[in-house]
Amino acid sequence: MFNPKQVEALMKKMGVKTTQIEAEEVIIKGEKTIRIKNPSVTVVEMQGNKSFQITGDVEEETVSEEDVKIVAGQAGVSEEEARKALEEKNGDIAEAILMLKEKES
């Protein structure tokens, strides 16, 4: 087993610096939005590059807020209805709009 103090000393010799960041929430926006509640964020700096190590309670959103607004506007429904439709249709905007418009008829 490694001694934490030895590991820290070795990392310091190699020029690796770690720091903690206080955060309430981390949001990663991409194809899907991932929210990490109660995160522990460690920044690792090495050779001029920064890496972030994040742990916490992960909540993955299947639809983006932008998609919800698009569907709500196109189908003439509330954002809550649009979100439910998008979730039901696995994020497919066109399918969600068609489903909501069919409900109107």
N, C-alpha and C positions, 0 to 999 in steps of 0.2 A: 504494500500500500504506500502511496506517496504521502509525504509529509507536506501539508499545505504551505508551511513557511518555506520549505525547500523549493516547491513549485513556484511560489511567488518570487523568490530570489532568482531562480532561473529565468523566469519571464522578464524580470527587471534587467538582467544581464543581456537578454536578447532584444531589449528595447520595446517590450510589450508593456503598455500601460492600460490599466482597467479603471473605470470609474462607474459609479452608480448614478442614475438619473431618477429623480422623483417624478412619478407620473400617476395620474388618476385613470387614464385610458389611453390605449394606443390604437390608432385606426390605420389599416392598410387598405388603400383603394386600388383596385385593379378590375379585372373582369368581375370579381365579386368583392364586396367590402367585408373585411374581417375586423371585428372589434375585440380588443383584449382588455378586459376589466381587471382591476387590481393587479396591474403589471409590475414585474420586477425587471427593470431595464439596465443592462450592463453594456457599457461602451468599451470596446477593445480597440486600442490604437496600436498599429504595427506598421512600420515602414511607410508612414504617411497616409495609410488607409484606416478608415474607421469601420468597424463592424458592430452591429447591434445584436445582442442576445436578449430575447424577450420571452418571459414566461408569465403565465397568468390564466385567467378564466376566458376561454375563447368563445366568441359568439360569431358565427358565420352567417352573414345575410345573403339570401339567395337572390335578392333583387336590389338594385340601387335606387336611391332617391330620385335620380334623374329619370330612370325608367318609370317609376311610379307617377311622376309628374306628366310624362309623355302620355301614358295610358289614361290617366285621369282627364287630361285635356282632350284627347282624341275621342274618348268614349263618353265624355260629359258626366263623369261620376266623381265621387269623393276620392281623396287619396287613399283612404282606408279600403274602399271597395277595389280600387285599382291594385293595391298591394296584395289583397287576397286573391284577386284574379291572376296576378303575376306568379304568386306562389303556387297556385293550382296548376298553372301552365308552365311551371319550371322556368320562369323568367322569360318566356317567349312573348315579346311585346305584341306582335301581330295576333297571335292566338288569344291573348288576354283581351285585346280590343274587340276582336270578333265575338268572343264569348259574351262580353258585356253588352255589346250592341244587340246581340240575339236576345238577351234578357229583356231589352227595352221593347222589342217587338211583341 
